[in-house]
């Protein structure tokens, strides 16, 4: 399965991203390398704008999915807002030219300095996730002589029917406030001098393929909106979070138009601005990890293709048992062999894909697809491995948007004490 804007040349049988052969990118920039399609990112973002044209939501891209400056700058140029979960992500948005007034600050553990930074840059609002956090935001706002605009992130106890590690809307998850506590906490917030109550939000998980969890959660939010209104607390916006899935392994997705129509049907007639926090669905299938086969290692029970990318570059398979499609850049003739695609890291969990039928030779290039989300943002330097470079393809051109790390970068802030 090839992703949007990735195709195989009829002349050479090689994979081409937009109009750039992946083999050219490997020659120019080396491997492993993350490669993104500008056209795919733009198309994914505009698909939301088109489907939700009637409600004109603020689309707050979830920075955690891919925080590379060029990706953020591209989305800012398309009019995106941003969903952040740290002060560092706010600084990235600002460095990329994003509009801080379109930023919403989520996350369960906001530090005092992060709250102060966000207030200084006049972000749109804080998604508050606990009573203790509410008091802290109020105190910091008063200290700055400001009022902090807030929503509460509600935990609606809705099963998103996704992997347990990326489910966030159940009672057992750390995120949000309990539905039963919402009226009390909104009433408390409305009494605070440093707080301006503005909206309501939920985010039930990631890689959600069905519509019903969204609508169940939305109905629960709207019942709270009505309850609060009856108590004199008027809300101005409704944030349904993100989590829309992409296709990794044949998943069937609800069409974007159906998703939009269902949401807009529920909020029809209400004087509420709509916010959405897409992340994976903007960048996930717009990126790939390009890697080279170092060795082919046949075994009694397994055949291994040892590549130069590893779990430190793309940890999703190790962390979530996640599936990523893998395609050979050069399509060779011959009988396919089942390979586990593994890296050089000293862990048995260091694998990118298992039991893939491929015709390979040593030094071949592989493209690990659907790697644009939660790839580079979760990369590490385990085994003192430098992180990959990143390249943005735009039509006929490939642009280096992040240099490959060097060993000198890894030790730059260390000090030897003997």
N, C-alpha and C positions, 0 to 999 in steps of 0.2 A: 504494500500500500504506500503510494507516494503522497506527499503532502502538497497543499496548494503552492503553485509557482515552482515546483520541482518536477522535472521531466527527464526522460532519457533521450539522448540524441539518436536520431535514426541513422546518422552517418557513422558515429563512433561507438554507440551503445554505452556511452558514459552519461552519468547523471549531471544535469545542468540546473543550476538554481537561478531563476529568472533567465538571464542570458549568459551566465558565467559558469563554465565547467568547474566542477568541484576539484578536479585534478589541478587546474590552474591555481585555485586558492591554496591547495596543499603545497604546490611548488613555490608560490610567492610567500606564504606566511608560515608554512610548516604545520605540524600536527602535534598534539590534538588542538583543534580550533573550534570554537563555537561560531556558527555562521547563521545570520538572520536575513530574512527577506523583508526589505522595506515595504514592498507592495503588499505582502501578506499581512503585515501588522496594520497597515492603513485599511486594507479591505475588512479585516476583522473588526476594527473600531467602527468603521462606517456602517457595518452590518447592524450594530446596535442602534446607531443614530437613525438609520432608515426604518428599522422595525418599530422603534419607539417614537417615530416622528410626531405622533399625536400628542404625547405627553411631554416631549422634550426634556428628558431627565438630565441631571448632572451626572455624567459618567466619570466616576472617580476610579481611575486605574489603580489596581492594587500593586504598589511598588515592590512588595516582597517577591512577586512572581519573576520579575527581571528588572533590576534597578540600574542597568547600564545607562550612562548619561545620554548617549545618542538615542536610545529607545525612549527615555523620558522626554527628551527634546522633541522627538518626532511626534509623540502623542500630545505634548503641549501645543505644538503647532496645529494639531487637529482640534484643539479646544478642550482637551481632557482636563478634568480635575484629577486629584490623586488621593488615594487612601494609604496612609502611612501607619507604621507601628513603632517608630523610633524617631528620636531627634536626628539621627544620622540620615534616615530616609527623607526627612524634611529638608535637610541641608542639600541632599542630592537633587531633590525637586527644584530647589531654588538655584542651585548651580547649573541645572539644565535649562533654566529660563521658565520654569513652571510658575503658575499664578498661585501664590500662597493662599489667596482668598478662596480658592477652590479646593483646599486641602481639608480632609477630615482625618482626625488622629484617633486611630483605634489602638487596641492592645491592653492587656490586663495589668501591666506593671510600669506605667509611666512614672519616670523620676521627676522630682521637683524641677531640676534644671531643664528637662525636656518640655515640661508644661510651660515654664517661663519663656523658653525659646519660641514655642508655638504661639504664645500670646504676643510676644514681641513682633512676630511676623504676621499677626492678624489672620490666622487661619480661619476657615469657615466655622468649624466646630470640633468639639471633642466627643468621641463616642465613649461614654463613661461606663465602666464595667464592674464597679463595686461601690458600696457606700463609703468605704475608706478613701477611694479615689475621689469621690465627689467632694469630700471635705478638703482634700489636698488641692484640687483644682480651685475651689472657692478661696482657700487661703492664699494661693499664689496670685490669683486674680486681684484680690483685695490689696495685696502688697504692691501690685503694679498700678493700682487705681483703675482697674478695668472690670468689666463683666465678661465672663467666659461663656460663650454660647455652647450649650451641651445637648446631646441626646443621651438616652440610655440604650445600651445594647441589651436587648431582651433575649433571654434564653428560653425559647418557646417549647422546649422538650419535644422537638420534631425530629424524627429519624430521617436523615438525608440519604440513607441507603448507600453509603459509600464506605471506603476503608476506615476502620476505627481511628487511625492516626490523623485523618483529615476530616473527621466528623466533629462539629463544634457546637451543635444546637441541642444536645441532650443534657439532662440534669447532671449526669456524671462528668461532663466536660467543665474545664476551668473558665470558660468564656461567659461573659454577660451576667445579668442579674436574673434571678428567678422571676417568672411571670407573676407569681403570687406577691412578690415584694414591690412590683412596679408602681402601683398607685401610691404606696407609702413613700417611696423614694422620690417620685415626681413631686409629691406634695412638699417634702422636705426641701428639694432643690428650689422649688418656687419661692420658698421663704428665705433663701440665702441672698445676701447683698452682692456677692461676687459671681452669681450665676444667672444666666439667661436661658431658660428652658426653651428649646427650639424644635426638637424633632424626636423621632423614635427609629430604632434600627435593629435589625437582626442579621446574622450571617450563620447559616446552619451547617456549612461544610463546603467541601471542594470536590470537583469531579462528579457533579450531580447530573445524572442522565434523565431523570424524570421530572415532570412538572408538578405532580401532586405535593411533594414536600414544600416547594415554594409557596403554593397556594394555601396549604394548611398553615404555614407560618404567617403568611400575609393576613389571613383571616383572624388569627390570634392577635396580631399587632393592631388591626383595625378595631377589634373589640375593645382594646385598651385605649385607643384614640377616642372612641365614643365615651368610654367610662371617664376618662380624664376631662373631656369636654363638658360632661355633665357636672363635674366638680369645679369648673371654671378655669381649667388649664388647657389652653388652646395650643395645639402643635402646628408647625408650619411646614415640616417636611417628613417624608417617609422614606427610609433607606432599607431596601430589601437585600442588601449585601451582594455577594457575588457567588462564585462556585459553579457556574455553568461549565459542563464538561467539554472536552474535545475527544476526537476519535483516536485512541491508541491502538485498540485491538477489536475493531468491528463493532464498537458501541453504537447503539441507535439513539440519536439525539432528537429531542423535541425541536421542530423547526423554530428558528428565531421568531418568525412572524406569529406562530402560535403562542410562544412564550410571552411575547409583548401583548398580544390581544388578551390573554388570560389575566395578566397583571393589570392592564388598563381597564378591563371590565370590573375588577374588584375595587379599583380606586375611583371609578367614574362618579362624578358629581361631588367629589370632595375637594376642598380647597387646600390640597397638599401638594407641594413640589415632590417629585420623585427623584431619588438618588439610587444609583446602582454602582456596585464595586467590582467590575470584571477584572480579572487578572490573567489566569491561565487561558481563557477563551480569546484573549487578545494576542498573546505572544506564544502560546504553547506550540501550535503547529506551524509557527512562523520561524522556527529555528531548528538547527540540527547540530550534532557534535560530530566533527570530521576526525577520524582516527585511522592510524595505519597498522597493518598486521606486522608485528615484529617476528613472530614465530607461529608455525602450525605444529601442534603437539598431539599426535594420535595416542590414544590409550585403550586399555582393555574394555572399559565401560563408558568412557567419554572421550570425545575429541575436542581439543581446545584450540581456539584462535586467540593467541596472546597479542593484545593490542597496546598502543602507547597511551590510550586513555584509561582511566581507572575510576574506582569508587570515589576518590577524592575530587574528581572532575564532575561526575554525575552520580549522586548518591541515591537517587530515587529507587533504582532496582534493589539495592541493598536495604534501604530503609523501609520501603513500602511493599517489597516484592513487585515493584511496578514493571509493567510491560512497555517497552519501546520498540517500534518497528526498526529493523536493521536492513539496510540495502547495500550491496556491493556497488561501489562507484563505477567500476568497469564490469559489465555483465559478460562473464566468460561462458563458453560452451563447455558441456561435459556433465557428468553425473554429480549431483549435489551431495554434500556430506553434512551430517548434523554436527554443528559446532556449538559449544558454549563460548561466548565472547567474554573473555576475562582480561583483567589488567595486571600490572606488575606489582601492585600493592601487597604487602605481606599480611593478607587476611583471606580466609576462605570465603568470606562474604564479598570479595572483590570481583563482582561480575556485572556486566551490562546487559546481557541477554543469554538465554539458555535454549539449547536445542533448535538452532536456526539452520535451515537447509540452504547452504551456500556453496558455490563453486569458487574456491579461493586458492591463491598462491601467496607465498611470503612476499611482503612489501605491498600487497594490495591495499586500497583504501576502502574504508567502510563509513557509511553515514548512519549514525544513530538518530532516528527521526523523532519529531515531536519533543524536542529537547529545549525549546525556547523558554519554558517556564520552569522555575525551581531547578535550574541547571547551574549556571554560573553563580547565582545568588547563594547556593548552598555548597559551593566548592570550598575545599580546604587545602591545606599544605601538608597533610599527613604523609609520612615517609619523606619529609623535606622535598616534596614535589612542587614545582612551580605551577601556578594556575595557568590555564590556556589563554591565548589571545582571543579576541572577538572581532568578527568581520561583519560588516553590513553590506549586503548586495543590493544594488540599486540599478536595475536594468542591465547595462553592459559593464558596469563598474563594480569593483569590490573594494570597500574602504575599511582600513584598519581602524576600529573604534576603541580598542583597548590593547595595549601592548602585552606581549607575553611576559610574565614575571621572570625575574632573574634571581639567582641565588643571593645576590647582593641585596635585593629588596627584602628577602626573607629575614636577613640578620641585621637589617639597618637599625632596628630599635633595641637590639640586645646589647648587654654589657657583661663582660667577663670579669668575675670576681675570683681571685685565687688567694 
